[in-house]
Every structure is written in structure tokens, then in C-alpha cells.
Amino acid sequence: MTSKARSLEAIRKRLEAARAELDALADLPLSAADARERIAEWVDAQAAQFAPERTAAMFQSPRMDSLPLRISAYRENDVLSRVDTAPLLCWLAGDAIKAKLADALPEVADVPALADRPGIAERLREEIRALEIAEEIAVRRAEAAGESVTRRAEADPALVLAPGAQLAEAA
């Protein structure tokens, strides 16, 4: 393998690694701090859906046929209806629910904060673009030296067709 081929192979390996890192970034679990923040937002949103005024007003009704906080499930085609108790429970015991859920979070390896991820993704996209340019330059150098080189099928046509001076300037 010639030095030009080795150089091209090294660029392609770095390109593959940067793409894999970018793809994996979206699927990384949240940090414990971000997860706690998400828990708090969810519990608060659920609690905000509960309308204590409406429930309290039931007690002022001249007729009270049933207990106002009874939770009923009815059979429809042999399937029990789902009753969402989250708003009531989060309104009643929001802080306790936040604490219990936060305590139940699994340990996560060192992951970037959610707020940092767009910047990391942008840096990786810039790195990928720079590597794609370096790859095209390496391909052209190898071809100029008479070596047989195959371009990746997903190579950017704009780079493949770019004039050499424009490519060198972009690098």
C-alpha cells in the first residue's frame, strides 16, 4: 500500500468515526441533571392540568351523587378504560414524586449536557466536512500519481466536481 493510499485510508477511518460519533450523539442518554430537570418539568406540567377549583366546587353542589375523587374504569368491549391520575397525584405530592423519580434514575456514564449537544454536533459536522475535503484532495493526489482509487458512493458531488483551487481554498 502506497503512502497516498494509507493517507486516504486514515482520512476515511477518521471520517467514519466522526460520522458514528455524530449519529450516536442523538441517542445518548441524558445526564442525571438533565433528567432531573425533565422530571421536574413533567411533574409540574401534570400538576398544572389538575383543576382543584373544579373538584372543590363539587362540594358546593346541592346534589353530590358520588365522591368527587372516585376513579372509575368502565368496560368497553371487554377493555378497561384508562384513567390518568398523574395530574391529581402530581398536584398532591409533586415534590415527593420528583424526588422518588430522581432517586430511581440509573447511573449514566459521563455524557454531555443536553444544552452542549448542539455545539458538539456542529463541531462534528464541521470536522466531517473538513475530512470530506481532505479525502477528495487525497483522492485527486493519488489519481495524479497514477494510482487506482475508488471514491465512496456517498461522496459529496459538489466536492468531487469542485475545481482544485476551490477545494484547496476550502481546506
C-alpha positions, 0 to 999 in steps of 0.5 A: 500500500502506497503512502497516498493510499494509507493517507486516504485510508486514515482520512476515511477511518477518521471520517467514519468515526466522526460520522458514528460519533455524530449519529450516536450523539442523538441517542445518548442518554441524558445526564442525571441533571438533565433528567432531573430537570425533565422530571421536574418539568413533567411533574409540574406540567401534570400538576398544572392540568389538575383543576382543584377549583373544579373538584372543590366546587363539587362540594358546593353542589346541592346534589353530590351523587358520588365522591368527587375523587372516585376513579372509575374504569368502565368496560368497553368491549371487554377493555378497561378504560384508562384513567390518568391520575398523574395530574391529581397525584402530581398536584398532591405530592409533586415534590415527593414524586420528583424526588422518588423519580430522581432517586430511581434514575440509573447511573449514566456514564459521563455524557454531555449536557443536553444544552452542549449537544448542539455545539458538539454536533456542529463541531462534528459536522464541521470536522466531517466536512473538513475530512470530506475535503481532505479525502477528495484532495487525497483522492485527486493526489493519488489519481495524479500519481497514477494510482487506482482509487475508488471514491465512496458512493456517498461522496459529496458531488459538489466536492468531487466536481469542485475545481482544485483551487476551490477545494484547496481554498476550502481546506 
